[in-house]
Amino acid sequence: MLPSQAPLASWETFAPSWDKGMGDEGNDYFRFLELPILEKLVDRSQGSHALDLATGNGLVARWLAEKSDSVIATDGAVAMIEFAKARTDTTQHAGKISFHHLNVTSDSSWNAFMAMDPSYTDNGFDVITMNMALMDIEDLYPLARSLKLLLKPTGCFVATMLHPLFFTSGAARQISIREDPNTGQRIVDRSIVMSKYSSAASARQLVLEGETGSP
């Protein structure tokens, strides 16, 4: 298996658990950390046409469709697309969203996507989003090349991801309990302790509670 295919194979496996964990509204990370940033940076005005990369179970695609005229949701994992379709078919915005398989690490996959409809490159997209996936891409060149072809000159590309401290390999989560000297109330402090940062080695990561770690 090629290195660029390894993350996709993992997401094919974890798709059912991911869909269950995200649900219709997303988890706490999405609702409280990612969505507010998307709200600030993405223009969802009427008449806009959007492309959502690495759509997962369609969270951002459905959010875009609340105001945008049309949304194309893509993912490199076929299983993810099926879950996204199932979640979206029950919403009032289902008619605005179409789904396509697209591996953003592959030039040939990009070429096949653009060949499906000349309007993708002729007219371009007003908005292209990529939520919580950029850090999983080993080779960014196919994405960068395609963004230049697909994004309108006045359009925006927004890629969100959490600060690396949330996922740094070898980081330890620490909890300390103390008493407030003025009130006597118990206070719980939570922190992340890192001994390495930029030089941290790669490691397996837990996708969702109770699941096997993903490379």
TAQUI-V842167 format. One record per residue. N is the residue number from 1. SS is DSSP state (~ for helix, > for strand, _ for the rest). NEAR is the number of other C-alpha atoms within 8 Angstrom. Layout:
# TAQUI-V842167
N|SS|NEAR ; N|SS|NEAR
This chain:
# TAQUI-V842167
1|_|4 ; 2|_|5 ; 3|~|7 ; 4|~|10 ; 5|~|8 ; 6|~|9 ; 7|~|10 ; 8|~|10 ; 9|~|9 ; 10|~|10 ; 11|~|10 ; 12|~|11 ; 13|~|7 ; 14|~|9 ; 15|~|12 ; 16|~|9 ; 17|~|8 ; 18|~|11 ; 19|~|12 ; 20|~|7 ; 21|~|9 ; 22|~|10 ; 23|_|8 ; 24|_|6 ; 25|_|7 ; 26|_|11 ; 27|_|9 ; 28|~|7 ; 29|~|8 ; 30|~|9 ; 31|~|11 ; 32|~|8 ; 33|~|9 ; 34|~|13 ; 35|~|9 ; 36|~|9 ; 37|~|9 ; 38|~|10 ; 39|~|8 ; 40|~|6 ; 41|~|7 ; 42|_|9 ; 43|_|6 ; 44|_|9 ; 45|_|7 ; 46|_|7 ; 47|_|6 ; 48|_|12 ; 49|>|11 ; 50|>|14 ; 51|>|12 ; 52|>|14 ; 53|>|12 ; 54|_|11 ; 55|_|17 ; 56|_|11 ; 57|_|13 ; 58|_|14 ; 59|~|12 ; 60|~|9 ; 61|~|13 ; 62|~|11 ; 63|~|8 ; 64|~|11 ; 65|~|13 ; 66|_|7 ; 67|_|9 ; 68|_|14 ; 69|_|10 ; 70|>|10 ; 71|>|15 ; 72|>|12 ; 73|>|15 ; 74|>|14 ; 75|>|15 ; 76|_|10 ; 77|_|12 ; 78|~|9 ; 79|~|9 ; 80|~|15 ; 81|~|17 ; 82|~|8 ; 83|~|13 ; 84|~|13 ; 85|~|11 ; 86|~|8 ; 87|~|11 ; 88|~|11 ; 89|_|7 ; 90|_|7 ; 91|_|7 ; 92|_|5 ; 93|_|10 ; 94|~|9 ; 95|~|6 ; 96|~|9 ; 97|>|13 ; 98|>|8 ; 99|>|9 ; 100|>|10 ; 101|>|10 ; 102|_|10 ; 103|_|10 ; 104|_|11 ; 105|_|12 ; 106|_|8 ; 107|~|8 ; 108|~|6 ; 109|~|10 ; 110|~|13 ; 111|~|8 ; 112|~|8 ; 113|~|10 ; 114|~|10 ; 115|~|7 ; 116|~|6 ; 117|_|7 ; 118|_|8 ; 119|~|7 ; 120|~|10 ; 121|~|9 ; 122|~|6 ; 123|_|7 ; 124|_|11 ; 125|>|14 ; 126|>|12 ; 127|>|16 ; 128|>|14 ; 129|>|11 ; 130|>|14 ; 131|>|14 ; 132|_|9 ; 133|_|11 ; 134|~|10 ; 135|~|7 ; 136|~|6 ; 137|_|9 ; 138|_|8 ; 139|_|7 ; 140|_|8 ; 141|~|7 ; 142|~|12 ; 143|~|9 ; 144|~|8 ; 145|~|8 ; 146|~|9 ; 147|~|8 ; 148|~|7 ; 149|~|8 ; 150|~|10 ; 151|>|14 ; 152|>|10 ; 153|>|4 ; 154|>|5 ; 155|>|10 ; 156|>|10 ; 157|>|9 ; 158|>|12 ; 159|>|10 ; 160|>|12 ; 161|_|10 ; 162|_|7 ; 163|_|6 ; 164|~|6 ; 165|~|9 ; 166|~|6 ; 167|_|7 ; 168|_|10 ; 169|_|8 ; 170|_|8 ; 171|_|12 ; 172|>|7 ; 173|>|8 ; 174|>|8 ; 175|>|8 ; 176|>|7 ; 177|>|8 ; 178|>|7 ; 179|>|9 ; 180|_|9 ; 181|_|5 ; 182|_|4 ; 183|_|6 ; 184|_|7 ; 185|_|6 ; 186|>|8 ; 187|>|8 ; 188|>|8 ; 189|>|7 ; 190|>|8 ; 191|>|7 ; 192|>|9 ; 193|>|8 ; 194|_|10 ; 195|_|6 ; 196|_|8 ; 197|_|8 ; 198|_|4 ; 199|_|5 ; 200|_|9 ; 201|_|5 ; 202|_|5 ; 203|_|6 ; 204|_|7 ; 205|>|7 ; 206|_|9 ; 207|_|10 ; 208|_|8 ; 209|_|5 ; 210|_|4 ; 211|_|7 ; 212|_|6 ; 213|_|8 ; 214|>|8 ; 215|_|7
